[in-house]
Amino acid sequence: MFVQDGKNLEYPCTAAVAREDVLKVNDTFGIAATDGAIGDVITVYTEGVFTLAADSTAAITQGSTVYWDATNKKVLAAQTASEPAIGKAWAAKVADGTTVDVKINA
């Protein structure tokens, strides 16, 4: 029996969420489709390519695995501690660039 296409999650907010925030739901990353207050249920995109803030100290090559620094809310070119992989760089980023296009959960 078909339930849904699996591209989105319905997420009950445990904290305030702003549209386009990166959320980690257990082992799955998502991007908030809307703002939400505690207790609201919002849609979270779990597929697609999104422009995300990135560490400006390292270049990122297209197609490489990238990691999420939840403390600084930025994509990293390399895992420095226990940052989880957020997806694949969909485009290259120069060393001093501040954003990168990422295909999440890829």
JONOR-V818219 format. One record per backbone hydrogen bond with DSSP energy under -0.5 kcal/mol. CO is the residue of the C=O (numbers start at 0). NH is the residue of the N-H. E is the energy in kcal/mol with one decimal. If there is no record, write none. Layout:
co:CO nh:NH e:E
co:CO nh:NH e:E
//
This chain:
co:6 nh:45 e:-3.0
co:6 nh:46 e:-0.8
co:8 nh:10 e:-0.7
co:8 nh:43 e:-2.5
co:9 nh:11 e:-0.5
co:10 nh:12 e:-0.7
co:10 nh:41 e:-2.7
co:12 nh:38 e:-2.8
co:16 nh:35 e:-2.8
co:17 nh:20 e:-2.3
co:20 nh:22 e:-0.5
co:20 nh:31 e:-2.4
co:22 nh:24 e:-0.6
co:22 nh:29 e:-2.4
co:23 nh:25 e:-0.8
co:24 nh:27 e:-2.1
co:27 nh:24 e:-3.4
co:29 nh:22 e:-3.0
co:30 nh:44 e:-2.8
co:31 nh:19 e:-2.6
co:35 nh:16 e:-3.2
co:36 nh:39 e:-2.6
co:39 nh:12 e:-3.4
co:39 nh:41 e:-0.6
co:41 nh:10 e:-3.4
co:42 nh:32 e:-2.7
co:42 nh:33 e:-0.5
co:43 nh:8 e:-2.5
co:44 nh:30 e:-1.9
co:47 nh:103 e:-1.8
co:49 nh:51 e:-0.6
co:49 nh:101 e:-2.9
co:51 nh:99 e:-2.1
co:52 nh:74 e:-2.4
co:54 nh:57 e:-0.6
co:59 nh:92 e:-2.9
co:60 nh:63 e:-1.9
co:63 nh:88 e:-2.8
co:65 nh:85 e:-2.1
co:65 nh:86 e:-1.2
co:66 nh:68 e:-0.6
co:66 nh:75 e:-3.0
co:67 nh:69 e:-0.9
co:68 nh:72 e:-1.4
co:68 nh:73 e:-1.4
co:73 nh:68 e:-2.9
co:74 nh:54 e:-2.8
co:75 nh:66 e:-2.3
co:83 nh:67 e:-2.5
co:85 nh:104 e:-2.9
co:86 nh:65 e:-2.4
co:87 nh:102 e:-2.8
co:88 nh:62 e:-3.4
co:92 nh:59 e:-2.6
co:93 nh:96 e:-1.8
co:97 nh:53 e:-2.7
co:99 nh:51 e:-2.7
co:99 nh:101 e:-0.5
co:100 nh:89 e:-3.1
co:100 nh:90 e:-0.9
co:101 nh:49 e:-2.5
co:101 nh:103 e:-0.9
co:102 nh:87 e:-1.9
co:102 nh:105 e:-1.0
//
